[in-house]
Amino acid sequence: MKKILIFAPTAPSSGITQYIINILSKIQQNELHVDILSFRNDRLKKWTETHGTEYFELDISMYKHPVLYRRFLKKVFSKGYDVVHFNISTISTLTIFKYAKRCGVKKIIVHSHSSFTDLASKLKRVVFSNLHKFLRVFANRYYDVKCACSVPAAEWMYGKKNAQDALILNNAVDTDKFAYSAKNADEIRTKYGVKTKYLIGHIGRFTVQKNHSFLIDTFSHLVKIRKDCTLMLVGNGEFLQSIKNKVSDLNLNGSVIFVDFQEDIYKYYSAMDLLLLPSLFEGLPITLIEAQANGLSSLVSDAVTKECDLTGLVEFYPLSEGAKAWAQKIIEILESGTEHKTDVSKLLRQSGFSLDGQAKAVLKLYFEQ
């Protein structure tokens, strides 16, 4: 049996958390012992409790308490791990990689899940982006295996030259679970009192990356022309209250529904007629894979990697066109028909997004010498 530590400094509602839970759901527990190191993440902690393994909560700041931070890492990494699988979006320190090596971890896997740093402050984004680009030059020496969810995510994490030999691990989903269901559509629409013809959705954390302010501007233009639309925003995050305030300021309260993060998120896609993703940057958003598994059409920004369109259901549109043009584009899509295609699972499997297949790829990495 291999002893694995998964490092995932991420929020419970993030795509990284969902990816880890998806993969672990397909791995036979008699093959691996999996512990998890994260920040405060109730979903990942619950997984370890359910499976009788250890959860380590990293709540010590390296900058405020460097001695305690290093002592904590030494304690965790000294538990005899065969593999540490780092699921990260950016590099802010080399210390964690150094201690994994020092403590005798046999294989270090780094797995990039984004193509930029997602911080609220513009100044912090500039500072940490430059720090990341500086540190990645030195960090490469610690990795045994380089992985990423997409080519842009690989180039961000390792630099263009070093990204060429990175292994792409697709953000696969359970296609059976996410398949369109009329029953789920009726359940969600009834639950939230959706009376309009069209339900337009967005699923994602309220962060800089997801560009919710632009999304609200777009919807405000849309409802001036089409009164038969409701917007549903599913997620939580640091900008949630400011977006609620903007919705109120624009007198859109009656047309916008806010929904906290949901464990049964697969039901929500069936209720939607179009998914919007005007992101400023992405690795390869698992949300778009889930939407396609559901047969749901998506309108996304041109900042999203073209690798995510596996079914022809994803349409890319420049953010530079502005919110008013986005509203017109939405109308075009709605009027052309957005009926759910009931089964695109074959296309996803052919594209390498089978959850079973991706779990096998991860297992292979863990067991390869």
N, C-alpha and C positions, 0 to 999 in steps of 0.2 A: 504494500500500500504506500502510495506517495503522500507526503505531507506538504500541503500547499498553503501559502498565505496570500490572500487577495487584498491588495491595498487599493482603497477607493475613497479618496477624500471628497465626497460628493453628497448632495442633498438627497433625502428619501425619494423625492418626486422627479429626480433627474433621469435623463436617458441612460446614463452610465449605470445607475442603480438598477434600472429595468433590464439592461443588457446582462448584467451579472446574474440577476435572478432568473432570467430566461435561460441562460447557459447552464446554471446550476440545476435547474429543473430537469435537465436532460442527462445529467451525469450520474452514473450509478455510484451510490455512496460507499459501496464495498471496494471501489477502486481507489478512492481518494479520501484523505482526511483534510477538510478545508476549514481554515480559520480565516477571520476577516479583521482587517485593521482599517478603521475609518474615523471620521468625525462623528458627531451625534447623528446616527442614521438608524431610526427605529426599524425600518424594513429589513435592513441587513442584519441587525442585531436579532430580530425575530427569527430570521433564517437559521442563525447559529444555534439559538435556543431550541428550535424545533429539531435540529439535527445533532444536538449534543456536542457541538464544537465550541471553540473560544471566540469571543468578540473583544477586541481591544479598541477602546475609545481614545483617540488622540486629541486631547483637549489642552495640550501644553503648547504655548507659542515658542517657536525656535528663537524668535527675536527678543522676547521678554525673559525667557527662562532657558537659555541655551544648555546649561548643565543638566537640568531636569529633562529636557527634551532628548538629549543624547543618551542619558541613563535609561529613559523609557524605551528608546529604540533598541538599545543593547539588550534589554530584558526580553523584548518581543522577538527580535531576530535570532536570539540564542536558543530558541526552542527546537532547533534541528530541522529546519525546513529544507525540503528538496528544491522547491520553487517559490519565489515571490513574484506574483503577477501584479505589476503596477498599472492600474487603470487611471490615467491622468490626462489633464488637458493642457497643463503648462508646467514648467520647471521653475521653482523659486528657491531651491537649495540643492546642493549636491550631497548634503550630510546623510540623507536617508538612503541614498545608493551606496555611499561609502560604508555605512554601518551594516548594511545587508551583506556586503562583501567581507568585511572584517569579521563578522559573526559566523561565517562559513556557509552562507546560503549557496547551494550548488548551482542554481540557475536563476538569473534575473531576466524577467520578461517585462518590457515596457510597452504599453498599449496606449496609443494616442487616440483621444476621442473628440478632439476639436481642432479648429484651424486658427484660433486666436485666443486671447485672454478676456474673460467675461467679468469685468469689474465695473461697479457702478460709477466710480470717479474716472473722468477722462484722464486726469493727471496720473492716477494709479495705473490705468491701462497702458499709457505710454511708458511709464517707469518699468512695470512688470513685463511688458512686451520686450523691451530692450534687455532687461535682466535675463529673460528666458532665452533670447537669441544668443546672449553671451555665454550662459551656462550650458546650453545644449552642445556647444563645441567640446566641452570637457566631459559632459555627461555620457557621451557615446562610448567612452572607454569602459564604462561599468556594465553595459548591456550585453547579455548573451543572445537575446532575441529581440528584434524590433518589430512591432506590430502597429497597425493603425486601422481605423474604420474606413478610411478613404485615402486617396493620393494627396489631396490638400492637407489632411490631418497628419500624414506621414512627413510631408515637407515642412510643416510647421514645427513638428516635434524634433526632427533630426537634421533639418537643413536639406536642400535639394539634392546635393551630392550623396549624403548618407542615407537619404530616403529611398534610393533606388533598389536596395535589397530588403526593404521592409515588407513584411507579410501583411496583406490586407485580410483582416477578419471582418466579415460582413455583419452588420447589425440585424441579424435574422430574428424573425418572430414566428410564433405559433400560428400558422395560416388557418388552421381549423378554428381556433378560438376567435380570430379576428374576422372571419368570414361574415358577410352581410347577413343580418337577421331582421326580418320585418317585426318580429316580436320584440326584439331589443329596441328597435326604432320607436315603436309605439310606447314602450315602457318609459323611455327617456323623455319623449315629447310630452307624455301625460304627466310625468313627475314634475317637470318644470313649467308646465302650462304653456307650451309652445303652440300658438294658434296660427301663425303665419305659414304661408306656402313653403318658404325656404328657411332653413336653418344653416347659417354659415358658422363655421367653427374654427377655433384655434386651440391647440393643446400644447402647453409648454410653460416653463417657469417665467415669472415676471422679472426678467433681467434685461440688461442692455442689449444683449445678443438678439433677443426675440423681437425687438422693435415694436412693442405694443402701441406706442404713441402714434406711429405712422398707421398702424392698423385701425385705430379709432378714428383718425382723420379720414381714412378711406371709407369707413363705414358711415361716417356722418355725411359724406357726399352721396353714398349709395342710397340711404333711406330718404333723401330728398327726392329721388327719382322713383325708387321702388319701395313702397310702403309694406310690401309683403315679405320682408326679410327680418330675421332676428339673428343677433350675433351671440354666440356662446363662447366664453373664454374659460378654459379649464386649466387650473394650475394655481400655484402660490409663488411667493417670492418677494424680494425687497421693494419692487415697484408696484405692487398690487394696489396699495392705497392711493398712490398718485394717479394711477390709471382710473380707479374708481372716481376720484375727484374730477378727472378730465371728462369722463362720461357724464357726470352730473352737470358740469359747467356747460356742456354741449346739449343738455336736455335730452339725453339718450337713455335715461334710466329705464324707461318702459320697453326699450328695444334690445338691451344688452343684459345677458345673464352671466353672472360670475359663479363658477363652480370650483370648489376646492379640489385638490388632487384626489383621484378616485382609483381604488384598487381594481375595479371592474371597468377600466377605461375602454375596453374593447366594445362595450355596449354603446358608447357615445358616438363612435364613428358611424354606426348604422343609422343614427338619428340625423346625421348631417347631410347636407346636399353639396357642400363644397368646403374644403379645408384651406385656410390661408396661412402662409408662412413667409412673412416679409422680413426674414432674418437679415441681420447685417453680416453674419458669417456663420458657418456651420462646419462640422466634420462630415458626418453623414447622418442626418437626423433620423432616429428610430421612428419618430412620429410619421414620417413619410412612408416608411416601409409598412407600418401598421395600417395607414390609410389605404395603401395600394392593396394590401391583403384583404381589406374590406371592400375593394372595388370603388373607393371614393376618389373623386377627382380633386386635385390640389392646384392652387395657384401660388407659386413661390417666387422669391426674389432671385435675381440673377447672381446673387452672392452665394447661393446654394450650389454645391457641386452637381454637375450634370450626371454623375454616377448614380444618383438616387432615383432616376427615372428608369424603372425596370419594366413598366407595363404600358407606357404611353398615356398614363393618367395624370402625369405631372406636367404642368405648363409653367415655363419660366418667363418672368417679366421684370424689366429693369426698375429698380427703385427710383432711378433718376427721372422716370416719367412722371412721378408725383402721385399724390393720393387721389386726385380727381380722375386721372387716367386709369388708375387701378380700379376705381369704382366702375368705370365704363367697361373695363375688361371683365369684371365680375358679372356684369349684366349680360355681356356677350356669352359667357360660359353658361350661365343659368338658362338663358333663352335657347341655347343650342341643345340643352338636355343634359342632365347630370345623373341619369339613372345608374344605380349601383350595378356593376357587373358582378354576378354572383360567385364566379370562381376564376380567380387569376392565380391560384396557388401553383399551377404548373409553371407559369412564367417565372414566379419567384424562385421555385426550386431550380429551374434551368439557369437562372442568374446567380445561383450560389447562395440564396437567402433562405434555404431550408434550415430550420433550427436544429434538427437532428444532425445535419451535415456540419454545421458550424460548431456544435458541441463536440463532435468527433475531431474536428480540426484543433480545438483547444486541448482536448485530451492528448492528442498526438504530441503537441508541444510540451505538455507536462511530462510525458513518458520518454520522449526522445533524449538520448544522451548528448 
